[in-house]
Amino acid sequence: MNIFKRLFTIGKAEIHSVIDSFEDPINLTEQGIRDMKEQLGKSIEALAQLKALAIRKKNEAEAEEQAAKDYYSKAIVIVQKAEKGEVEVLEGDRLAKEALKRQTSSLENAQSLQKEHEKFNGECEKMQTNINNLKSSIAKWENELKTLKARVQVSEATKDINKKMTQMDTGSTVNMLEKLKERVVQQEALAEAYSDISKAGKTIDEEIDAIVKNNDMEAEEALTKLKETLKKG
């Protein structure tokens, strides 16, 4: 609980500076949660003992109430026996009085025990409220811890990316791209040059034959059309 006590006792304006001075906020938060859970376990154990004491006082009070009823019943029986002559009157009166005294004492004990039971019961209710609040605080801090871990992961990743970006030489990257672009343009020009060379590499005879072949094909097509025309005529 020490870490949380420290956070709650300092002013809001100082919280960030204190957190920044922590070597590892996640480990400290986890330790704080472990301390809270340990305190929760001790509180539950104390509550169980207090409830046991309250139950014991209640049972003792009920036992004293029953004893008081029994003494009153015994006093009645003694008086009745004395009236019937089964017991001497003086002896009967003496024993009846003693029974009634013990009845009164048992009633007083029962009332005292009942007050103690009510007191312990009230303390149990207060302790149960504190335990419920502690459970709620633990759940809250565990959720906060999950959020903190996620934020740390994101911040670390962002820091790494930004660090790599700052370490990159933007100028050299641009130069490299420009050189690559220039090389591609050169390759394209070179390919076009080879194409022109291949076309220009024909001999005079090859050029003549190409034209002649084209003319022969044209003449052949013209002759075919002429024959078809004559047949129709």
C-alpha positions, 0 to 999 in steps of 0.5 A: 500500500506504500506506493498508493499512500505516497500517490494519494498524499502528494498534491496533484501538481506533483504526481507527474514529477514523482511518477517520472522519478520512478525507475519502473512504474509498472513494477511499483504498481504491481508491488502495490497491488500485491500489498493490497491483496496481502492486506485484503487477505489479512482483513478477511481473516480478521473479519472471520475471527470477529464474526466467530466472536460475534456468533459466540457471544450470540450463542452465549446470550441465548444460553443465558436466556435459556438458563434464566427460563430454566431457573424461573421454571425451577422456582415455580416447581419448588414453590408448588412442591412447598405448597403441597407439603413435599418440601418444607416451606422455609427450605422451599422459599430459600431454594425458590429465592436462589433460583430467582436470583440466578434467573436474574443473574442469567438475564443480566448476563444475557443482556450483557452478552447480547450488547457485546454481540451487537457491538461485534456485529456492527464492527463486522459490518464496518470491516466488511465495508472496508473489505469491499472497498479494498476489493474495488480498489484492487480491481480498479488498480488492476485495470489501471495496470493493464492500461498502463502496460498497453500505453507503455508498449505503444509508447515504446513502439512509437519511440523505436519508430521515431528513433529509427526515422531520425537515424535515417539519412533522408538525403542519401535515400533521395540520392539513391532513388535519383540514381536508380531512376537515372539508371532505369532511363539509361537502360530504356535508352540503351534498349531503344538504341539496340533496336535501332541498330538491329534494324539498321544492320540489314544489307542492301540486298536484304532491303531490296528483297524485302521491297520486292517481296512486298511488291510480288505479294501486291501483284499476286493479290491484284492478279487474283482479284482480276481473275475473279472479276473476269469469271463473274463477267 
